[in-house]
Amino acid sequence: MKASVKTRSNVSIPCLTKKEAAARDLLTREELYAIHLLPGSEPVAYGYIDENTVIYYFNPDSVIEAPPELWFGAKDEPLTLPSGTVIPRMSTKRAAAYGYYTRERLSQMNCETLEEPVAYNIRSDKSTVFFFDKKTSTKLPLMCVRCGQAVRFKKKLCAACYEQDLAERREEGDRKRNAFYGMDRERVLFFDLELTGFYDRDEIISISIVNAKGEIIMNTLVKPDHTKKWKRTEKIHGITPEMTEDAPTLIELTPKIKEIFADADNIIAYGVSTDYSHIKYIYPENEREALHDKVRCCANEFVRYAHEHRPDVEHASLIDAMAAFGIDWDGIPHSSIADTVACMKVWEKLFPNYYKD
């Protein structure tokens, strides 16, 4: 016999004798039924009727009134169980309203009950069906969705199936990462933007573009058209409004940016959704799809690599990727040129055979 058990809400409750429960003014379900009440919350203690069956005790300050049809003698005779416990008759619909279900239904809910039935009903074929309280059941551990034989470990799989699945995913990922792509280093570009804020409405204040040879194609501050100050992001990238005062505007830079991107086969950024969502506005809508087809996301590829090879890596920022591969920074992190070069280095670690030379 256990000294305590856990309820469905994972709360441990103590095991008490009848005398100890009475001293605390706790009531059994049967005692509540007798005074036309139902438990209003989970049990606060339990005891044993026999080695396999428990009886729960409830706080009398947390109860609800039972409907008249459940009062003993109001409609049907209550049923006495072999243990001597008396339970009322209750329709299936009424039982469900109070969280009472058959043992089979609770099993489908991944619950197991140790308590005796709390109510019953008579089927049309005259057989008796018993109801059990979901509140006093215990949650069974979820089983692996692949083998169905062991408790889940990660991603709905048991430890063995997870390791097998991880090995399969790792093999597939490595095959993609180690493939030969034959790309021209001069036609693979990496870029990064710094912004006045974190939303689509914010403006670009710095843009850097580097090819896969490490050659700087563009590295410039950008004077925003509307925004006058950006205190929150200034603390991150260090660009002040005064620094952009004499910089070219995005409209002035647009022809050159388009020319550079037009000659590229791939355009890669770390966290491309943010960078693309801002750079796309220099293109008319009918040209954006062609640009998007060239874009690749280094962050997504690192996340996949980390899931397959480095489960110890908890975050997937560019700083985390650099640390995971042991790469040194050129410049200050969060400046657009340093982040662009860093993205280039991480990409080459992920795809060592990406270029034709």
Phi and psi in degrees as a GROMACS rama.xvg file:
@    title "Ramachandran Plot"
@    xaxis  label "Phi"
@    yaxis  label "Psi"
@TYPE xy
-82.6054  147.662  LYS-2
-77.3864  -20.3919  ALA-3
-157.061  157.816  SER-4
-132.82  163.06  VAL-5
-106.323  136.059  LYS-6
-80.0797  178.756  THR-7
-59.8026  -30.1719  ARG-8
-84.3687  10.1891  SER-9
70.8965  24.7085  ASN-10
-96.4172  129.961  VAL-11
-81.3718  132.428  SER-12
-121.419  147.623  ILE-13
-81.4846  160.664  PRO-14
-93.7722  125.968  CYS-15
-125.705  151.638  LEU-16
-79.8552  167.512  THR-17
-58.7246  -38.9517  LYS-18
-65.547  -42.4991  LYS-19
-66.7301  -38.759  GLU-20
-65.8243  -41.8543  ALA-21
-64.3687  -36.4565  ALA-22
-64.6394  -24.7544  ALA-23
-96.3676  6.2907  ARG-24
62.3986  30.6162  ASP-25
-87.0054  150.092  LEU-26
-122.529  145.708  LEU-27
-80.0243  169.158  THR-28
-61.92  -40.2982  ARG-29
-61.8263  -39.9576  GLU-30
-67.4969  -34.2322  GLU-31
-68.7572  -42.2913  LEU-32
-56.8423  -41.0467  TYR-33
-63.4855  -24.0735  ALA-34
-111.381  25.7611  ILE-35
63.9408  40.273  HIS-36
-127.895  160.177  LEU-37
-128.04  151.783  LEU-38
-60.4327  136.381  PRO-39
-102.907  -3.62273  GLY-40
-152.527  -178.816  SER-41
-69.0254  158.443  GLU-42
-64.7967  155.897  PRO-43
-109.338  -7.98547  VAL-44
-164.052  172.408  ALA-45
-151.27  164.846  TYR-46
-144.286  178.879  GLY-47
-109.816  135.144  TYR-48
-86.8043  -44.1737  ILE-49
-145.617  -168.344  ASP-50
-63.8351  -27.173  GLU-51
-111.447  -11.868  ASN-52
-118.382  131.908  THR-53
-109.259  160.556  VAL-54
-125.201  136.44  ILE-55
-102.441  149.932  TYR-56
-114.464  140.843  TYR-57
-122.834  154.18  PHE-58
-76.758  119.391  ASN-59
-66.1851  -13.3591  PRO-60
-82.3854  -5.04582  ASP-61
-129.73  77.597  SER-62
-136.047  165.736  VAL-63
-128.571  157.337  ILE-64
-75.8785  135.304  GLU-65
-79.1189  145.477  ALA-66
-66.1331  151.614  PRO-67
-54.7583  -33.2179  PRO-68
-68.144  -12.1332  GLU-69
-96.266  -5.90858  LEU-70
-66.2474  137.437  TRP-71
-57.0952  125.072  PHE-72
86.5693  -3.25815  GLY-73
-73.7174  -34.4865  ALA-74
-136.867  -56.5249  LYS-75
-124.79  154.628  ASP-76
-67.0141  135.343  GLU-77
-67.6003  161.89  PRO-78
-106.267  134.339  LEU-79
-99.2441  122.761  THR-80
-78.7726  162.719  LEU-81
-54.1437  -28.2063  PRO-82
-76.356  -9.20734  SER-83
97.4342  -6.93539  GLY-84
-71.1435  136.588  THR-85
-103.683  129.264  VAL-86
-125.727  149.418  ILE-87
-86.3932  164.059  PRO-88
-86.1457  143.507  ARG-89
-152.717  137.286  MET-90
-68.4846  157.703  SER-91
-60.1357  -40.7789  THR-92
-64.7092  -44.37  LYS-93
-65.2201  -40.6656  ARG-94
-60.4918  -45.2335  ALA-95
-62.5828  -33.9807  ALA-96
-62.5363  -28.1851  ALA-97
-100.508  7.22137  TYR-98
79.5825  27.7637  GLY-99
-105.111  131.396  TYR-100
-139.703  163.334  TYR-101
-70.428  162.795  THR-102
-62.22  -37.5457  ARG-103
-63.7362  -42.1306  GLU-104
-67.1776  -38.9896  ARG-105
-64.5775  -36.686  LEU-106
-62.091  -38.573  SER-107
-65.0893  -27.2651  GLN-108
-86.4056  7.31899  MET-109
65.4935  37.567  ASN-110
-121.501  149.539  CYS-111
-127.965  136.826  GLU-112
-114.491  139.318  THR-113
-105.562  -13.0491  LEU-114
-80.5491  156.027  GLU-115
-65.6028  165.424  GLU-116
-56.6271  148.334  PRO-117
-107.898  -10.1291  VAL-118
-164.515  170.807  ALA-119
-148.696  170.524  TYR-120
-150.915  164.858  ASN-121
-110.681  123.043  ILE-122
-73.6717  169.715  ARG-123
-63.4264  -25.8932  SER-124
-87.6557  12.8265  ASP-125
74.2401  4.39074  LYS-126
-80.708  155.658  SER-127
-96.297  133.929  THR-128
-116.611  134.612  VAL-129
-106.659  146.942  PHE-130
-115.054  143.422  PHE-131
-123.977  151.698  PHE-132
-83.7162  122.661  ASP-133
-65.2409  -30.7728  LYS-134
-64.3851  -29.1767  LYS-135
-100.102  8.39711  THR-136
-84.804  167.633  SER-137
-113.08  144.372  THR-138
-79.3193  128.044  LYS-139
-80.0773  148.424  LEU-140
-64.1841  141.088  PRO-141
-71.8165  142.253  LEU-142
-97.0646  158.497  MET-143
-58.8938  132.178  CYS-144
-76.2238  -13.3841  VAL-145
-91.4233  -53.0794  ARG-146
-98.2576  -25.5772  CYS-147
68.732  11.6968  GLY-148
-110.289  -21.6894  GLN-149
-129.246  161.848  ALA-150
-70.3825  144.635  VAL-151
-61.9437  144.506  ARG-152
-115.293  -58.2443  PHE-153
-148.097  148.511  LYS-154
52.0157  38.6832  LYS-155
66.6617  15.9476  LYS-156
-116.801  152.033  LEU-157
-74.4365  172.581  CYS-158
-60.0035  -44.2354  ALA-159
-65.9981  -45.9855  ALA-160
-68.2138  -33.7778  CYS-161
-64.9493  -43.471  TYR-162
-63.878  -38.4116  GLU-163
-65.9866  -43.7838  GLN-164
-64.9866  -40.2426  ASP-165
-63.1243  -41.8944  LEU-166
-62.5835  -39.874  ALA-167
-66.2248  -44.9001  GLU-168
-66.6962  -38.1072  ARG-169
-64.0195  -42.1124  ARG-170
-63.1147  -43.3955  GLU-171
-64.914  -43.0292  GLU-172
-64.7957  -42.7084  GLY-173
-64.5215  -36.0202  ASP-174
-62.0753  -40.7206  ARG-175
-69.4047  -44.6817  LYS-176
-69.7304  -33.0436  ARG-177
-92.3236  0.525843  ASN-178
-66.2263  156.565  ALA-179
-92.1595  122.971  PHE-180
-104.963  -19.7927  TYR-181
62.7649  34.3997  GLY-182
-81.9331  147.637  MET-183
-82.89  123.222  ASP-184
-59.1366  -31.6919  ARG-185
-75.5699  -18.0528  GLU-186
-106.54  9.76557  ARG-187
-110.763  117.63  VAL-188
-114.083  146.337  LEU-189
-118.647  139.819  PHE-190
-143.86  158.964  PHE-191
-150.236  147.081  ASP-192
-119.922  149.236  LEU-193
-114.039  144.578  GLU-194
-127.037  165.331  LEU-195
-78.6852  -13.6532  THR-196
-164.254  -158.632  GLY-197
-114.331  7.29102  PHE-198
-120.195  167.373  TYR-199
-60.8034  -29.0382  ASP-200
-74.9563  -12.8526  ARG-201
-76.5265  162.284  ASP-202
-109.622  154.556  GLU-203
-77.5041  132.887  ILE-204
-123.366  -1.34803  ILE-205
-159.948  139.925  SER-206
-139.401  134.671  ILE-207
-130.202  136.744  SER-208
-132.88  128.22  ILE-209
-132.259  140.333  VAL-210
-87.9356  174.498  ASN-211
-72.4224  -4.13192  ALA-212
-88.3025  -4.97121  LYS-213
87.8306  9.1615  GLY-214
-83.3624  132.662  GLU-215
-79.0784  117.453  ILE-216
-91.3606  -38.5449  ILE-217
-151.989  138.372  MET-218
-154.4  99.4762  ASN-219
-148.326  149.699  THR-220
-76.5534  158.906  LEU-221
-129.806  131.288  VAL-222
-82.8103  118.744  LYS-223
-69.6358  150.952  PRO-224
-79.0819  -35.0567  ASP-225
-121.53  -36.7045  HIS-226
-76.7044  131.772  THR-227
-101.573  -25.8587  LYS-228
-152.098  155.365  LYS-229
-151.049  67.107  TRP-230
-58.0412  -40.153  LYS-231
-66.1756  -48.7162  ARG-232
-79.8348  -21.5753  THR-233
-58.4849  -34.6235  GLU-234
-68.292  -20.6852  LYS-235
-89.866  -55.019  ILE-236
-98.1042  -10.4439  HIS-237
77.5206  8.1756  GLY-238
-88.6551  123.453  ILE-239
-100.788  160.36  THR-240
-57.0142  -35.5668  PRO-241
-64.2282  -33.4063  GLU-242
-67.8543  -26.029  MET-243
-96.3613  -0.428368  THR-244
-57.2688  -40.9775  GLU-245
-102.946  11.4757  ASP-246
-80.8702  156.533  ALA-247
-69.002  154.189  PRO-248
-82.5432  166.823  THR-249
-64.3851  -36.1311  LEU-250
-62.1827  -39.3903  ILE-251
-68.4063  -32.7783  GLU-252
-84.8208  -18.9434  LEU-253
-54.0047  -48.0144  THR-254
-57.0412  -41.3295  PRO-255
-68.8457  -41.7749  LYS-256
-61.5836  -44.4851  ILE-257
-62.3276  -40.6227  LYS-258
-61.8211  -43.8862  GLU-259
-64.0587  -48.5429  ILE-260
-68.3132  -29.0712  PHE-261
-64.3236  -30.3081  ALA-262
-87.4468  0.583369  ASP-263
-93.1499  146.958  ALA-264
-88.6421  -40.3424  ASP-265
-131.888  144.258  ASN-266
-125.801  117.66  ILE-267
-119.374  136.289  ILE-268
-138.782  161.894  ALA-269
-97.3309  106.801  TYR-270
82.658  59.2536  GLY-271
-67.2657  -22.4815  VAL-272
-59.4322  -39.532  SER-273
-70.736  -48.8638  THR-274
-66.7196  -44.1122  ASP-275
-65.0026  -38.5447  TYR-276
-62.5458  -19.9705  SER-277
-99.0971  -39.9236  HIS-278
-73.6277  -23.0652  ILE-279
-63.8081  -23.4753  LYS-280
-73.2592  -8.52666  TYR-281
-82.8089  -7.3526  ILE-282
-107.172  145.925  TYR-283
-67.1025  158.561  PRO-284
-57.3074  -36.0368  GLU-285
-73.3395  -6.87106  ASN-286
-107.673  -6.84654  GLU-287
-71.4506  -34.2208  ARG-288
-63.6546  -39.5707  GLU-289
-63.4298  -39.5922  ALA-290
-64.6083  -45.4687  LEU-291
-61.5922  -32.9614  HIS-292
-65.3147  -22.869  ASP-293
-87.0646  -18.3155  LYS-294
-77.1055  138.501  VAL-295
-128.841  147.893  ARG-296
-109.262  112.809  CYS-297
-67.972  -34.4598  CYS-298
-62.8375  -43.8456  ALA-299
-60.6975  -40.4984  ASN-300
-68.7263  -36.0395  GLU-301
-68.3405  -39.1125  PHE-302
-58.2012  -44.8779  VAL-303
-63.059  -45.0928  ARG-304
-58.9656  -45.996  TYR-305
-63.4416  -41.7398  ALA-306
-61.6744  -32.7638  HIS-307
-89.7518  -29.5785  GLU-308
-123.199  -26.3813  HIS-309
-130.641  66.89  ARG-310
-62.9148  -12.8684  PRO-311
-74.8613  -17.6268  ASP-312
-78.3055  114.797  VAL-313
-89.5046  -24.7119  GLU-314
-125.892  164.548  HIS-315
-129.853  34.8501  ALA-316
-72.485  168.104  SER-317
-61.6778  -36.0742  LEU-318
-62.2737  -40.9285  ILE-319
-64.7417  -40.3196  ASP-320
-65.2264  -42.5627  ALA-321
-61.2136  -43.3849  MET-322
-66.0382  -39.3891  ALA-323
-62.2708  -35.4086  ALA-324
-95.664  -0.930492  PHE-325
66.0928  37.2672  GLY-326
-96.0727  135.721  ILE-327
-83.1907  148.658  ASP-328
-82.9071  142.272  TRP-329
-103.785  101.713  ASP-330
98.2424  -167.068  GLY-331
-97.7048  124.506  ILE-332
-53.4785  144.732  PRO-333
83.219  -2.66493  HIS-334
-86.7175  146.179  SER-335
-63.2038  -36.6439  SER-336
-71.1389  -41.2107  ILE-337
-65.0307  -41.2221  ALA-338
-67.7794  -34.6864  ASP-339
-66.0731  -47.2967  THR-340
-63.7991  -39.2399  VAL-341
-62.3756  -43.3847  ALA-342
-59.7167  -42.4987  CYS-343
-59.0504  -42.5944  MET-344
-69.9492  -40.6062  LYS-345
-64.7371  -41.3198  VAL-346
-60.1937  -41.1942  TRP-347
-69.3276  -29.8015  GLU-348
-68.3696  -39.6795  LYS-349
-71.2155  -38.3057  LEU-350
-124.627  78.952  PHE-351
-66.9533  -19.4045  PRO-352
-112.806  31.7036  ASN-353
-75.3454  -30.7614  TYR-354
-105.708  157.282  TYR-355
-76.565  -18.1226  LYS-356
